[in-house]
Amino acid sequence: MRPYVALGKLYVPMTALGLYKEQGMASWYGRRYHKQKTASGEIYDMYAMTAAHATLPLPSYARVTNIVNKKSVVVRINDRGPFLSNRLIDLSYTAAYKLDVLNGGSALVEVESIVPTESNAD
């Protein structure tokens, strides 16, 4: 995917899946975007285990861990965003529910890319 500009900021997506680990704020998006087209061309399903990230490859997988309660989920990155400077990842409704992010609207998380190894890529 090519570099792109959103809200006046340049983003350069990773072209190949590599090691990525970062902490930041997660938020979630739900009904308003349900059944809308994502950046990957897929239809957003708020009940699927998906997320939006500004630079991780589309599609790819990441482990998201809530820093406070240590709950962790694996999501499929299939959309771009969030485009707020204080947000790292936008979770689907279901992913946010499983991490206990829904009520507060956001939470401090760690996002780590899942990179297949040769032994499990067969």
N, CA and C atoms as an extended XYZ file, in Angstrom:
366
Properties=species:S:1:pos:R:3:atomname:S:1:resname:S:1:resid:I:1 pbc="F F F"
N         0.844       -1.181        0.000 N   MET     1
C         0.000        0.000        0.000 CA  MET     1
C         0.889        1.245        0.000 C   MET     1
N         0.442        2.239       -0.662 N   ARG     2
C         1.195        3.477       -0.808 CA  ARG     2
C         1.021        4.379        0.413 C   ARG     2
N         1.978        5.291        0.622 N   PRO     3
C         1.805        6.296        1.667 CA  PRO     3
C         0.524        7.090        1.409 C   PRO     3
N        -0.083        7.590        2.473 N   TYR     4
C        -1.325        8.344        2.340 CA  TYR     4
C        -1.367        9.440        3.394 C   TYR     4
N        -2.223       10.422        3.164 N   VAL     5
C        -2.401       11.532        4.095 CA  VAL     5
C        -3.813       11.464        4.651 C   VAL     5
N        -3.924       11.579        5.979 N   ALA     6
C        -5.223       11.632        6.649 CA  ALA     6
C        -5.157       12.741        7.692 C   ALA     6
N        -6.104       13.641        7.637 N   LEU     7
C        -6.163       14.787        8.551 CA  LEU     7
C        -4.840       15.550        8.592 C   LEU     7
N        -4.224       15.694        7.410 N   GLY     8
C        -3.004       16.474        7.277 CA  GLY     8
C        -1.723       15.777        7.703 C   GLY     8
N        -1.788       14.513        8.070 N   LYS     9
C        -0.599       13.775        8.501 CA  LYS     9
C        -0.281       12.678        7.497 C   LYS     9
N         1.019       12.527        7.184 N   LEU    10
C         1.476       11.497        6.256 CA  LEU    10
C         1.694       10.187        7.002 C   LEU    10
N         1.144        9.108        6.466 N   TYR    11
C         1.326        7.764        7.014 CA  TYR    11
C         1.997        6.905        5.949 C   TYR    11
N         2.974        6.103        6.371 N   VAL    12
C         3.672        5.204        5.462 CA  VAL    12
C         3.444        3.775        5.956 C   VAL    12
N         2.502        3.055        5.348 N   PRO    13
C         2.218        1.684        5.778 CA  PRO    13
C         3.406        0.758        5.557 C   PRO    13
N         3.519       -0.226        6.428 N   MET    14
C         4.538       -1.261        6.258 CA  MET    14
C         4.187       -2.050        5.002 C   MET    14
N         5.181       -2.320        4.174 N   THR    15
C         4.920       -3.071        2.945 CA  THR    15
C         5.055       -4.568        3.151 C   THR    15
N         5.746       -4.962        4.212 N   ALA    16
C         5.885       -6.381        4.546 CA  ALA    16
C         5.713       -6.531        6.046 C   ALA    16
N         5.189       -7.645        6.443 N   LEU    17
C         4.979       -7.892        7.860 CA  LEU    17
C         6.314       -8.067        8.559 C   LEU    17
N         6.512       -7.314        9.608 N   GLY    18
C         7.739       -7.403       10.385 CA  GLY    18
C         7.423       -7.273       11.857 C   GLY    18
N         8.457       -7.275       12.660 N   LEU    19
C         8.268       -7.138       14.093 CA  LEU    19
C         7.773       -5.733       14.415 C   LEU    19
N         6.717       -5.659       15.190 N   TYR    20
C         6.132       -4.384       15.591 CA  TYR    20
C         5.582       -4.558       16.994 C   TYR    20
N         5.915       -3.634       17.874 N   LYS    21
C         5.388       -3.662       19.237 CA  LYS    21
C         5.331       -2.230       19.727 C   LYS    21
N         4.148       -1.799       20.155 N   GLU    22
C         3.993       -0.427       20.608 CA  GLU    22
C         2.860       -0.353       21.614 C   GLU    22
N         2.998        0.562       22.567 N   GLN    23
C         1.927        0.826       23.517 CA  GLN    23
C         1.278        2.150       23.178 C   GLN    23
N        -0.034        2.217       23.393 N   GLY    24
C        -0.773        3.435       23.134 CA  GLY    24
C        -2.238        3.229       23.469 C   GLY    24
N        -3.040        4.194       23.110 N   MET    25
C        -4.462        4.143       23.435 CA  MET    25
C        -5.250        3.442       22.328 C   MET    25
N        -6.137        2.575       22.771 N   ALA    26
C        -7.075        1.910       21.860 CA  ALA    26
C        -8.450        2.508       22.070 C   ALA    26
N        -9.182        2.644       20.995 N   SER    27
C       -10.589        3.015       21.047 CA  SER    27
C       -11.320        1.977       20.206 C   SER    27
N       -12.617        2.154       20.047 N   TRP    28
C       -13.362        1.171       19.257 CA  TRP    28
C       -14.377        1.875       18.376 C   TRP    28
N       -14.748        1.179       17.311 N   TYR    29
C       -15.777        1.715       16.424 CA  TYR    29
C       -16.809        0.638       16.169 C   TYR    29
N       -18.057        1.053       16.081 N   GLY    30
C       -19.135        0.072       16.051 CA  GLY    30
C       -20.213        0.341       15.031 C   GLY    30
N       -21.421        0.514       15.518 N   ARG    31
C       -22.628        0.534       14.687 CA  ARG    31
C       -22.559        1.536       13.536 C   ARG    31
N       -22.006        2.711       13.780 N   ARG    32
C       -21.959        3.748       12.735 CA  ARG    32
C       -21.209        3.270       11.487 C   ARG    32
N       -20.215        2.406       11.676 N   TYR    33
C       -19.394        1.929       10.561 CA  TYR    33
C       -19.741        0.511       10.127 C   TYR    33
N       -20.643       -0.137       10.858 N   HIS    34
C       -21.034       -1.517       10.555 CA  HIS    34
C       -21.547       -1.617        9.118 C   HIS    34
N       -21.031       -2.580        8.393 N   LYS    35
C       -21.384       -2.859        6.997 CA  LYS    35
C       -20.872       -1.807        6.010 C   LYS    35
N       -19.933       -0.963        6.444 N   GLN    36
C       -19.289       -0.006        5.546 CA  GLN    36
C       -17.996       -0.633        5.022 C   GLN    36
N       -17.545       -0.168        3.880 N   LYS    37
C       -16.310       -0.701        3.289 CA  LYS    37
C       -15.092       -0.209        4.078 C   LYS    37
N       -14.159       -1.117        4.331 N   THR    38
C       -12.912       -0.774        5.015 CA  THR    38
C       -11.838       -0.421        3.988 C   THR    38
N       -10.697        0.030        4.479 N   ALA    39
C        -9.581        0.374        3.592 CA  ALA    39
C        -9.085       -0.827        2.800 C   ALA    39
N        -9.297       -2.030        3.327 N   SER    40
C        -8.866       -3.240        2.616 CA  SER    40
C        -9.876       -3.673        1.558 C   SER    40
N       -11.030       -3.005        1.532 N   GLY    41
C       -12.083       -3.377        0.592 CA  GLY    41
C       -13.104       -4.328        1.184 C   GLY    41
N       -12.811       -4.856        2.371 N   GLU    42
C       -13.759       -5.738        3.053 CA  GLU    42
C       -14.884       -4.908        3.664 C   GLU    42
N       -15.968       -5.563        3.976 N   ILE    43
C       -17.076       -4.912        4.663 CA  ILE    43
C       -16.838       -5.040        6.165 C   ILE    43
N       -16.917       -3.908        6.878 N   TYR    44
C       -16.688       -3.913        8.321 CA  TYR    44
C       -17.814       -4.646        9.032 C   TYR    44
N       -17.421       -5.576        9.897 N   ASP    45
C       -18.353       -6.332       10.728 CA  ASP    45
C       -17.975       -6.063       12.175 C   ASP    45
N       -18.798       -5.301       12.875 N   MET    46
C       -18.471       -4.921       14.250 CA  MET    46
C       -18.400       -6.113       15.196 C   MET    46
N       -18.916       -7.270       14.758 N   TYR    47
C       -18.904       -8.476       15.593 CA  TYR    47
C       -17.714       -9.391       15.288 C   TYR    47
N       -16.896       -9.028       14.319 N   ALA    48
C       -15.698       -9.812       13.982 CA  ALA    48
C       -14.518       -9.312       14.819 C   ALA    48
N       -13.491      -10.115       14.893 N   MET    49
C       -12.286       -9.752       15.649 CA  MET    49
C       -11.320       -9.026       14.713 C   MET    49
N       -11.626       -7.751       14.477 N   THR    50
C       -10.839       -6.951       13.547 CA  THR    50
C       -10.433       -5.639       14.199 C   THR    50
N        -9.571       -4.901       13.492 N   ALA    51
C        -9.123       -3.611       13.997 CA  ALA    51
C        -8.590       -2.762       12.853 C   ALA    51
N        -8.491       -1.470       13.134 N   ALA    52
C        -7.896       -0.516       12.200 CA  ALA    52
C        -6.578       -0.026       12.790 C   ALA    52
N        -5.556        0.021       11.951 N   HIS    53
C        -4.244        0.521       12.366 CA  HIS    53
C        -3.692        1.355       11.219 C   HIS    53
N        -2.971        2.398       11.541 N   ALA    54
C        -2.506        3.330       10.511 CA  ALA    54
C        -1.434        2.761        9.595 C   ALA    54
N        -0.575        1.864       10.095 N   THR    55
C         0.564        1.449        9.276 CA  THR    55
C         0.807       -0.053        9.164 C   THR    55
N         0.196       -0.882        9.995 N   LEU    56
C         0.401       -2.330        9.849 CA  LEU    56
C        -0.149       -2.793        8.502 C   LEU    56
N         0.453       -3.807        7.891 N   PRO    57
C        -0.006       -4.266        6.577 CA  PRO    57
C        -1.465       -4.728        6.596 C   PRO    57
N        -2.131       -4.533        5.461 N   LEU    58
C        -3.502       -5.022        5.259 CA  LEU    58
C        -3.446       -6.204        4.316 C   LEU    58
N        -3.946       -7.366        4.688 N   PRO    59
C        -4.331       -7.737        6.050 CA  PRO    59
C        -3.120       -8.251        6.813 C   PRO    59
N        -3.224       -8.213        8.123 N   SER    60
C        -2.232       -8.834        9.008 CA  SER    60
C        -2.919       -9.099       10.336 C   SER    60
N        -2.198       -9.750       11.226 N   TYR    61
C        -2.760      -10.074       12.540 CA  TYR    61
C        -1.899       -9.453       13.623 C   TYR    61
N        -2.551       -9.064       14.721 N   ALA    62
C        -1.837       -8.482       15.851 CA  ALA    62
C        -2.471       -8.944       17.154 C   ALA    62
N        -1.635       -9.074       18.162 N   ARG    63
C        -2.123       -9.348       19.513 CA  ARG    63
C        -2.265       -8.001       20.209 C   ARG    63
N        -3.430       -7.761       20.793 N   VAL    64
C        -3.693       -6.529       21.526 CA  VAL    64
C        -3.930       -6.905       22.982 C   VAL    64
N        -3.165       -6.295       23.882 N   THR    65
C        -3.265       -6.597       25.307 CA  THR    65
C        -3.630       -5.335       26.071 C   THR    65
N        -4.685       -5.420       26.873 N   ASN    66
C        -5.078       -4.330       27.756 CA  ASN    66
C        -4.044       -4.285       28.882 C   ASN    66
N        -3.331       -3.178       29.014 N   ILE    67
C        -2.247       -3.058       29.987 CA  ILE    67
C        -2.771       -3.173       31.418 C   ILE    67
N        -3.951       -2.646       31.693 N   VAL    68
C        -4.485       -2.625       33.056 CA  VAL    68
C        -4.950       -3.997       33.519 C   VAL    68
N        -5.770       -4.680       32.701 N   ASN    69
C        -6.350       -5.956       33.162 CA  ASN    69
C        -5.663       -7.188       32.563 C   ASN    69
N        -4.677       -6.968       31.710 N   LYS    70
C        -3.886       -8.050       31.091 CA  LYS    70
C        -4.681       -8.953       30.145 C   LYS    70
N        -5.921       -8.582       29.813 N   LYS    71
C        -6.688       -9.370       28.841 CA  LYS    71
C        -6.082       -9.149       27.464 C   LYS    71
N        -6.116      -10.200       26.636 N   SER    72
C        -5.454      -10.155       25.343 CA  SER    72
C        -6.321      -10.820       24.283 C   SER    72
N        -6.295      -10.257       23.077 N   VAL    73
C        -7.022      -10.831       21.943 CA  VAL    73
C        -6.140      -10.753       20.706 C   VAL    73
N        -6.479      -11.567       19.717 N   VAL    74
C        -5.837      -11.487       18.405 CA  VAL    74
C        -6.857      -10.907       17.441 C   VAL    74
N        -6.450       -9.874       16.714 N   VAL    75
C        -7.336       -9.227       15.746 CA  VAL    75
C        -6.703       -9.268       14.364 C   VAL    75
N        -7.560       -9.190       13.376 N   ARG    76
C        -7.114       -9.094       11.985 CA  ARG    76
C        -7.156       -7.619       11.610 C   ARG    76
N        -6.036       -7.076       11.186 N   ILE    77
C        -5.970       -5.676       10.766 CA  ILE    77
C        -6.498       -5.609        9.338 C   ILE    77
N        -7.644       -4.956        9.161 N   ASN    78
C        -8.250       -4.871        7.833 CA  ASN    78
C        -8.718       -3.460        7.485 C   ASN    78
N        -8.313       -2.472        8.290 N   ASP    79
C        -8.762       -1.105        8.041 CA  ASP    79
C        -7.673       -0.130        8.482 C   ASP    79
N        -7.790        1.104        8.046 N   ARG    80
C        -6.866        2.169        8.412 CA  ARG    80
C        -7.504        3.071        9.458 C   ARG    80
N        -6.673        3.638       10.295 N   GLY    81
C        -7.110        4.504       11.367 CA  GLY    81
C        -6.454        4.034       12.649 C   GLY    81
N        -6.759        4.585       13.760 N   PRO    82
C        -7.476        5.845       13.946 CA  PRO    82
C        -6.562        7.011       13.573 C   PRO    82
N        -7.148        8.116       13.274 N   PHE    83
C        -6.363        9.259       12.818 CA  PHE    83
C        -6.341       10.392       13.836 C   PHE    83
N        -6.453       10.036       15.101 N   LEU    84
C        -6.294       10.996       16.187 CA  LEU    84
C        -4.902       10.794       16.773 C   LEU    84
N        -4.225       11.865       17.107 N   SER    85
C        -2.824       11.765       17.532 CA  SER    85
C        -2.633       10.942       18.798 C   SER    85
N        -3.657       10.833       19.619 N   ASN    86
C        -3.505       10.087       20.870 CA  ASN    86
C        -4.057        8.665       20.791 C   ASN    86
N        -4.304        8.152       19.592 N   ARG    87
C        -4.850        6.802       19.436 CA  ARG    87
C        -3.905        5.944       18.595 C   ARG    87
N        -3.758        4.685       19.014 N   LEU    88
C        -2.889        3.742       18.311 CA  LEU    88
C        -3.675        2.779       17.439 C   LEU    88
N        -4.837        2.336       17.923 N   ILE    89
C        -5.602        1.308       17.225 CA  ILE    89
C        -7.085        1.503       17.502 C   ILE    89
N        -7.910        1.206       16.504 N   ASP    90
C        -9.367        1.184       16.654 CA  ASP    90
C        -9.807       -0.266       16.602 C   ASP    90
N       -10.468       -0.719       17.638 N   LEU    91
C       -10.917       -2.103       17.740 CA  LEU    91
C       -12.357       -2.246       17.294 C   LEU    91
N       -12.708       -3.410       16.796 N   SER    92
C       -14.117       -3.706       16.537 CA  SER    92
C       -14.842       -3.777       17.879 C   SER    92
N       -16.158       -3.704       17.834 N   TYR    93
C       -16.984       -3.796       19.039 CA  TYR    93
C       -16.638       -5.052       19.838 C   TYR    93
N       -16.569       -6.196       19.167 N   THR    94
C       -16.323       -7.457       19.868 CA  THR    94
C       -14.930       -7.503       20.483 C   THR    94
N       -13.921       -7.037       19.775 N   ALA    95
C       -12.570       -7.014       20.337 CA  ALA    95
C       -12.523       -6.093       21.558 C   ALA    95
N       -13.169       -4.943       21.457 N   ALA    96
C       -13.214       -4.012       22.591 CA  ALA    96
C       -13.949       -4.626       23.779 C   ALA    96
N       -15.027       -5.338       23.502 N   TYR    97
C       -15.784       -6.012       24.559 CA  TYR    97
C       -14.901       -7.027       25.295 C   TYR    97
N       -14.167       -7.826       24.540 N   LYS    98
C       -13.327       -8.868       25.146 CA  LYS    98
C       -12.158       -8.286       25.942 C   LYS    98
N       -11.757       -7.067       25.621 N   LEU    99
C       -10.671       -6.405       26.352 CA  LEU    99
C       -11.188       -5.491       27.464 C   LEU    99
N       -12.502       -5.417       27.633 N   ASP   100
C       -13.137       -4.511       28.608 CA  ASP   100
C       -12.831       -3.044       28.309 C   ASP   100
N       -12.942       -2.667       27.049 N   VAL   101
C       -12.695       -1.291       26.626 CA  VAL   101
C       -14.004       -0.533       26.398 C   VAL   101
N       -15.116       -1.230       26.238 N   LEU   102
C       -16.375       -0.592       25.842 CA  LEU   102
C       -16.812        0.533       26.770 C   LEU   102
N       -16.893        0.272       28.056 N   ASN   103
C       -17.465        1.262       28.972 CA  ASN   103
C       -16.664        2.545       29.053 C   ASN   103
N       -15.348        2.440       29.116 N   GLY   104
C       -14.521        3.639       29.187 CA  GLY   104
C       -14.305        4.299       27.842 C   GLY   104
N       -14.541        3.554       26.760 N   GLY   105
C       -14.364        4.092       25.415 CA  GLY   105
C       -12.954        3.974       24.881 C   GLY   105
N       -11.976        3.903       25.789 N   SER   106
C       -10.588        3.743       25.370 CA  SER   106
C        -9.803        3.106       26.513 C   SER   106
N        -8.635        2.576       26.179 N   ALA   107
C        -7.780        1.942       27.181 CA  ALA   107
C        -6.349        1.896       26.673 C   ALA   107
N        -5.417        1.863       27.603 N   LEU   108
C        -4.011        1.714       27.258 CA  LEU   108
C        -3.754        0.260       26.892 C   LEU   108
N        -3.183        0.042       25.710 N   VAL   109
C        -2.944       -1.315       25.217 CA  VAL   109
C        -1.526       -1.442       24.672 C   VAL   109
N        -1.137       -2.689       24.483 N   GLU   110
C         0.079       -2.994       23.736 CA  GLU   110
C        -0.343       -3.735       22.484 C   GLU   110
N         0.175       -3.307       21.346 N   VAL   111
C        -0.117       -3.945       20.057 CA  VAL   111
C         1.169       -4.591       19.572 C   VAL   111
N         1.082       -5.880       19.258 N   GLU   112
C         2.248       -6.621       18.792 CA  GLU   112
C         1.875       -7.403       17.541 C   GLU   112
N         2.644       -7.205       16.476 N   SER   113
C         2.374       -7.940       15.239 CA  SER   113
C         2.607       -9.426       15.457 C   SER   113
N         1.839      -10.234       14.741 N   ILE   114
C         2.022      -11.679       14.763 CA  ILE   114
C         2.689      -12.051       13.450 C   ILE   114
N         3.918      -12.506       13.562 N   VAL   115
C         4.713      -12.845       12.386 CA  VAL   115
C         4.835      -14.360       12.320 C   VAL   115
N         4.329      -14.976       11.246 N   PRO   116
C         4.455      -16.432       11.130 CA  PRO   116
C         5.922      -16.842       11.089 C   PRO   116
N         6.223      -17.938       11.751 N   THR   117
C         7.574      -18.489       11.689 CA  THR   117
C         7.592      -19.575       10.627 C   THR   117
N         8.771      -19.987       10.219 N   GLU   118
C         8.863      -21.039        9.196 CA  GLU   118
C         8.157      -22.307        9.637 C   GLU   118
N         8.246      -22.642       10.920 N   SER   119
C         7.652      -23.893       11.395 CA  SER   119
C         6.133      -23.877       11.370 C   SER   119
N         5.504      -22.696       11.571 N   ASN   120
C         4.039      -22.677       11.539 CA  ASN   120
C         3.484      -22.068       10.260 C   ASN   120
N         4.337      -21.751        9.313 N   ALA   121
C         3.879      -21.190        8.041 CA  ALA   121
C         3.583      -22.280        7.016 C   ALA   121
N         3.935      -23.518        7.327 N   ASP   122
C         3.715      -24.625        6.380 CA  ASP   122
C         2.268      -25.011        6.279 C   ASP   122
